[in-house]
Structures are given as structure tokens and as C-alpha cells.
Amino acid sequence: MNSNEPFDHVSDRYDRTALAAVSAFRSGNDSLGLELFGCSMEDLEQLFELNWRSILERDFSSIVPILQELLNRINHQDMTGMTDLMEFVLCPAVKELAQINGNKDCP
């Protein structure tokens, strides 16, 4: 088994789950969106745990402000803002982080 396979599997699952959450929020199914959002955050945590040695502090510093803004939008019950942030900022940043750290083939 390739040492990156667990990371790649979780990364792919994160992508699918996060985008499914976005889709559920956009279609007005907030309860499903929140459930999928929770799953995607668990996957994100697992990604960091699986790859913590190779993720540089500067890479973490690019994700932390996004997560802080996401929390701010959640606290203000701004579902549209949260959805936009997930789709257009967080998901691309996580994908880029995976590529920077050599776990996915760069385009």
C-alpha cells in the first residue's frame, strides 16, 4: 500500500462530502447540509492528523483564517456566506495544500 493512499482516500472523501454539503445548502436542505458539513470537518481534521509532519506552519497559517471566517459565518447563521466560503475558498485551499505537500499530482 502506498503511504499516501490513506491521505488520498480521506482527501477525496473530504472533497465529495464538502461539495455535497454545499449542494445541500444551495438546494435549501440545511439539515442535510449541516450533517455533511460536520462530516467534512471531521475529514479535514483527519487530513491534518495523517499529514501533520509534512504540512508546514506556513501552510496551516493559510487555512486558519479561512476556518476562523467560517466559524464567524456559522455564528452569525450566514448560511449563504458559509456555503460560498466552503465552495470558493476552503475547498480550493485544502486541495492546494494537498498538492503542495506532495500528496496529489499537481495539475
N, C-alpha and C positions, 0 to 999 in steps of 0.2 A: 504494500500500500504506500503510495506517495505521501510524504509527510504533510503536503498541502491539501490532501483530499478532505480531511475534516473541516479545515478552514473554508475551502471552496464550497463544500456542501452547505455549511451554515451561511456563507455569503450569498449563495444562490437562493437559499430559503428566505434570508432577510429581504433580498430584492423582491421576491414574489409576494411575501407577506406585507411588506411596506406598500407596495403598489396596489395590492388587493385592499388594504386599509384605505388608501387614497380613493380608490374606485368606490368603495362602500360609502365613504363620506360624501363624495360627489353625487352619489345617487340618493342621498338622504337617509341612508341606513346607518345612523350614528352608533347604534348599539353594536352592530357587527364591526363597524369601523374602529370603535374603541377596543373591542376584543382583539382584532387583528393588529391594531397599534401596539397593544400590550405584548403580543407575541413578537412583533418586530423589534421592540425594545429589548426583550429577552435575548433575541438572536444577536442584536448589536452588542449587548454585554458579553455574550459568549464569543463573539468575534474578537473582542479586545482580550478576553482571557486566553483564547487559543493562540493569539499572535502578539502578546504583550512584549515579548523580548525584542521583536524586530520593529515595533512601532516606536518611532522616535518621539520625544517630548514635543517637538515642533508639530508633528502630525496630530497628536492629541489636542494641541492648542488650536488647531483649525476646526476641530469638531466640537469642542466645549462651548464656544459661543453660540453655535447652532442649537445645541441641546438646551442651553440657557434660554434662548429665544423661544424654543419650542415649549418649554415649561411656562414661560411668560404667557404665551398664547393659550395654553391649556388653562392656566389660572384665570384668564380673562374670558374663558369659554368662547374663544375666537376659532371656531371650527374651520372656517374658510381659510384663515391665516395659517392655522396649523397644517391643514391639508396642502396648501401652496408651499409652505416651508418644507414639508416632508418630500413632496414630489420634485420641487425645483432646486432645493438646496441640500437637504440632508442625504437623500438617496444618491445624488451625484457625488457628494463629498465622501461618502462611505465607499462608493465604487472606486473613486480616485485613490483613496487611502489604501485599498486592497491592491491596486495596481502599483502604487509607489513602493509598497512593501514586498513586491515580487510574488504575490500570491495569485495574481491573474495576469494573463497575457495582456500587455499594453496594446491598444489599437494601433 
